Structures are given as structure tokens and as C-alpha cells.
């Protein structure tokens, strides 16, 4: 891979910056990147202490580096203000805060959300270095920005250097669809993504019989990325790049979806990815149809920005017995492992909760989840 003289100097410094350059050069050589390109924004995953542990914390501290581009970070393992309410122990909370302080010293914005696009909206063709699979696929597909599916470490290295290797989805021709998915059912986009992600190879382009909302597109992408190695999709007549390529001849038709989950939920969770304003308002409107408070644990996860922008809505939800948490989610927090069965509307959570938290899961639409909370 070609390096400029300035990049070669960074590689030879013998400090944390050099380690970050080594990561990017190794990545570039693995994928035959010809050079590094500048990025405008990095988003780092693996921020929960549950994921990174003591060794990761010490490695981060040893780097002693500063970020050179706008950098946001994924959810932590707890709500920073209400961790006791979540059942998080003091040792975990203390170490989580140490970890976040290191990121803050490096120059990260403590956004603690998997939906950085609600805070910083990249433009079409803009180069990024994002980790967090649901954010990567949203940026590529819905916004037309360009990022590979980075690891937390490679995204951190790019945040320090301000560059990323030029390969994969940074290159236009690599973004072309390879399979047409014709959707003939009124399927929940989250579950459609969850099912299709594991059944296809390559980049899908979808044909729906209706227009999807922004939240539908977010849910579709999160589901796809959770079960498959998918980092971009297209939707005919909707996503920004769908008409830049030929429609592929390979095709599959989806006319129904079946799920085989069965358990009695002791908690209902929404917010994987974090709820948008529109989704939070939808929950608010659904709750108004029920008298009294919810009869089961009901946790919602969203970003601080959405929480603060809709504080009156949040207050109403809390009055109904719903807990609205920020900074974390049901997948990255150890809090959910104390439950036996978690009900959710998220294809991504259906994938990761059994794997990471060892709990049973039950799927329901948003409406199903609210209804179940009062049973």
C-alpha cells in the first residue's frame, strides 16, 4: 500500500499513533487497498465494559493518543445516571466510567448511541470509518455515505489518524447489488432483514409494494447486518444509489415469514437500534390506549438527544411505568442477563440476546409489545 512521507513518519514514531498506523496498514494490506483516504467522522463500537474488560481498558490507556476527526461512540453497558435502577453493580459502574473517561480524554463525544446519524448526518459520498453494524448499513444504504464495516479497534485507529484504507464500500463499483429481493408480503422490515441476512450472499436490492419509512429502513438494515455479512442494501425507488447500477438477474421472492420463538416474557424491551423521535412518539400514542400502569417490566432505550428533545413524552412513559434509559441497550448491558425471556420487536436483539446474554427471546411488533406489557 502506498504511503505518503507524512504517513511513513507516523508509522515510525514508536508511540500510540504508530500503533494506530500499523493497524490501518495491516488492514489495507489484507484487503489490497492502494492507499489511505481522509475521513470526516469515526464511530467506535465495543464501548461497554462488558465487551472490552480490564485488558482492553489498559490497552486503551497505554495508547496515549488524541482523535483528529469528529468521533462518536457506541452505547455503554449502563445508563450513566440510572445504573443502580438497572441492577448494575458498583464495580462494573466504576470500571465503565473509567473507560468512558479514557475515550473523553482522547477527544470522543460521549454520545453513547448506536444511531450516530441522528447527531451527525453524513452526506452522499462522504467517507467515514464507522463500527456498529446497524449504523454502518444505515450510512451506506439510506444516506449514501461510504464506510466499511469497521471493528471498534480499526475505527479507533482511523479516529486517531483521520484516514481509512481505500477498499471495499469506499469504491463505487463495490456497492452494486448482486441479488434482487422481491417482497410480496406485508412483512415487518426488522424481521425481513433478520431472516434474509442469513439466507443471501452479496448485496441485496429490495422491491417493496409500499414505501418504507426511515425507521423501517433502519430496522431492515439492523436485521440484515445482525444475521449476515451485509453492510449495504438498496431499495428500488427509494435509497439514493439504487438507480446507479443494473438490477441483478438473480432473484428471490419473499411472500411470508415464519418465526419459532415461544416463551412468556418477564421484560419487554424496545430500542435496538436506539429509538428515534418518531418511534418514541408512536409508543406514547399506543400507551394512551391503555389505563393504568404496565404490568410487566418495560424498558426502552434511546439516545440522550432524543430523550432530551422529547422530555414530556418521556415523562408520560415513566408515569405509565415504562423505564426510558439512555447510554445503553439490552444487548450491550449485562442488566438483561437476569431475565429469563425478553420480548422485543428488534431482529438485531433476537440475534444477539441469546448469544451474548443467554436469555430466551420472543418477537412481537411494536404494537404487540405494548399490548403484552398490560397483560
N, C-alpha and C positions, 0 to 999 in steps of 0.2 A: 504494500500500500504506500502510495506517495505521501510523504510528509513535508510540509514547508520547513524552512530553517527554524522558524519560531516554534513549531510543533516538536521538532527534534530537540530543541533546548529544554522544553517542558519535560520531555521523556528522560532527559539526562540529569535532572535536578537532584534526584535521590531523596525526594520527600513524598508527602502525600499526593501532591499534584502529579508527580511521576507515576505513582501507583495508579492514579485515575487514567493517565495517558496509556499506561500498559494495558489496562482493561479494554479501552477503546481500540487500541491497535490489535490486540488479540482477537477481539470480536470482528474487526474489519478483515483480518486475515482469514478467519474461519469462513466468512461469507463472501470473500473475494471483492471487498469494497476497494474502489480505486483511490479514494481519498476521504478525508473528513469534511463535513459541511457544517456551517453555523446553524444553531437552533435559536429560537426565541424563548422557549419555555420548556422546563423539565418538570415532570411529575413523578414522585418517588413512592413506591409501594413498600410493603414489609415494615411498616412503621409501628405496628403493635408489638409490645414487648413479648407477647405470646409467640410471635414469629421469629424475632431476632435474638432473644435470650441474652445472657451475660456476655458470651463471646462476641456476638455482633455489636453489643454496646461498646465493649472495649476496643474493637476494631475501628468503629466509627470515631471514637475519641482519639485514637492513635493517628488518624489521618491528618488532623490539624489543618483543615482546608476551608476555603470560602467558596460559596457558589458565585458564579459570574453572570448567570442569567436568572430571570424570574423562575422561582422554584416553589412548587406547592407539594403538599404531602398527603398521603392516603390516611384513612381512619386509624386511630389508635385502638387500644384494647379496652377503652373505657370512656365514659363521659367525664371530662376533666373536673366538672363541678359536682356530679351526682354519682360518683363511682361506688360509694357505700350503698346507695339505693339499688345498684345493680348487683350487689353481692360480691364486689371485688375486694380482695384482702389488701391490707396496708402495704405489705411487701411488694406486691405487684404494682400497686399505685405509685409507690416511691420510685421503683425502677422505670416505670413508664414515663414518669415526669423527668427523670434523668435523661432518658433517651430523647425526649422532645426538646429538652434544653440544649442538647448537643446539636440537633437539627436547627434550632433557632440561632445558635452561635454561628453555624455555617452560613446562615442567611436565608433559610427557608421561611416561607409564610406558613404559620401553623393552621392551615386550612382544615386539615383532618377530615377530608371528604374524598369519596371516590367519584364525585361529579365536579371536577375542576372546571369544566366547561360552563358551569353556571357562574363562575367567578371570573374566568378569563376565557373569552370566546375566540379561538384561533380562526384565521381567515383561510379561504380556499388556497391550497398550495403551500401553506406555511409549514416549515419543517419544525418538528417537535421531537423530544425524547421522553415519551411517556411510558411508565409502567402502569399497572392496573388494567387488566384485560378489558373490562367494560368501558373504561374511559378511552382506551386505545381504539377500540372498534367504533365507538361513537365519533371520535375525532376524524378518523379516516372516512367513515361511511356517511355520516349525517352532515359533517362540516366540510369535508373535502380537504382537510389538513393532512399532513403526511408524517406518520410515525410508525416505526416498527413496534412490535410487542416486546418492550424492554423488560429486563429484570429490574428489581429495585437497585441492585448494585450498578448495572450499566447506566440506568437513569441518573443515579447519583454522580457517576463519573462524568457524564455529559453535562450535568449541572455545574460541575467544577470547571471543566474545560470549555464549556459553551459550544461544543460541537458533538456530532454523532457520525458514525460511519455511513457512507453513501451506498446503501444497498437496499434490497427488499422493497418495501412500500414507499420509500422515498423516490423511487423511479417509476414514472408514469406507466410504462408498459407492464409492470409487475402488478398493477392494480386492476387488470382486466378480469372480468368474470369468466368462469370456466364451466358453470352449470346453472341452468335455469330452474328455479323452483316455482311452480305454478300452484298457488294456494287457492283451493276451491271450497274451503270451509271457513266458517267464522271463528277462527282459532285465536286463542289468547297468544299474542306475539311472543311473550316470555316463554311459554311452553313450546311454541313452534320452534323457537331458537334452541331451546333445551333438547328437543327431540332431533332436529335436523343437524345440529352441530356434530353429533357423533356418527351421523349416517353419510356424510358427504366428505369429499376431499376437494380442496381448491376453494375458489371464491364464488359464492352464490350471488345470483341476481334474482330477486323475487318479483313475481307478478301477483298482485292482490286484486280483489274485486272491490276494494274500498281504499280511501286514502288513510294512511296511518298518521296518528298524532305524533308529536315529538316524543312523548312518553312511551308510545308504542314502539317507536324506533329504538329508543334507549333500552327497553325491555327485550326486544328482539335481539339486539346486539349482545347484551349481557348474557342471555341464554346461549347464544351461539358460541361465544368465547369461553363459556364455562365448561362445555362438553366437547368442544372441538378446537383444533388449532386454526381458528378463524380470527382474522384481525381486520377484515373489511368485508362489507357486503354492499350490494346495490339494490335499489327498488325502482322498478320501471315507473317513469313519470313523476318521480319524487326526489330521489337523492341527487346531489349535484353532478356526479360524474357518470350517471347511468347511460347517457347517450353518447359518451366519448368512445365507446367500444361496440363491437359487434355482439349481438345476442348469441350466446353459445348454442350449439345444436343439441348437446346433451341436456336432457330434461327429466325432472321428476315431478309428479303431481301429488299434492297433499290434499286429501278430501276428508280426513278425520285424524284425530289424535287420541291416543289412549294412555292413561297413566295408572299405575298399580300401587298407589300408596294407601295405607289404611292404618290409622291409629287415632286415639282420642286426644286431642291437643290440650296440654296444660299451659301453653302460651301461644299467642298469635303474634306474629312479627311482620312488619312491613318496612321496606327501606333498604333493599339490596338490589340495585344501587340506591343511594340516598334519595328520598322522596323530593320531587320538585314542588314548586308552589302549587301548581295545578293539581297534583296528586294529593297534597295535604288538604287543599280545599275540598276535593272530592270526598275524602274521608270525613271531613267536617259535615258536609251535606248529608252523607249517609247516616252519620251518628244522630242527626237531628230527627230521624225517623223512629228512634227508639227512646223510651222513657227510662229514667234511672241510670245507674252506672253499669259498666261492663261487668260480667260475671266471671271472666277469666283474665289472667294476665294478658295485657295487650301492650306491646312495645312497638313504638315507631322510631325510625332512625332517619335523621336528615342533617343537613349542614347547618352551621351556625348562621350563615347568611339567610337561608330560607326561614329558619327558626325566628330570627330577629325581624325579618320582613313581615312575618305573619304571626306576631306575638299574640294578638287577640284570638286568632284561630287556635293557637297552641294552648292558650288559657282555657278555652272551651273544651278541647280534647282532654286536658288534665282534669277538668271538673267532672268529665264523664268517666274518669278512672283510667284513661289511657296515659301511658308514660311516653313522653316525647324526648328522646335522647339525642344528643349531638356528639360529634367527635369520634363515633364508633359505629359498629353494626353487629348484627347477630352472628356473622361469620368470623370476624377477627377478634371478637371479645370472648374470653373464657367464661363469661357470665352465663351463656346459653347451655353450657355442658351440664348444668344441674337440673335441666328439664328432661323429660322422657320423650315427649312428642311436640314438635314445633310445627305450627301451621303457618304457611306463607304463600304469597302469590308470586314469588320470585323463582324463576328457573335456575338462576345462579345459586341461590340459597339451597334449593333442592339438591344441587350437585355437591356443594361444599359442606353443609352442616353434618351429614352423616360421616363424611371423610375426616373432617377436622375436629368436630365436637362429639362424635359418636352418638348422636341423637337420631331418633326416628323423625320422619317428616311427613306432612300432609299438605297437599296442594289445594288451594282454593282461589277463586278470583278475588279481586278487592272486595266486591260485594259479599261474596261467601265468607270472607274473613271477618268482616264487620258483623254479619249476621251471627256467625258462630260465637262471637265474643259475648253475645247476650243469651246464649243457650245454657 
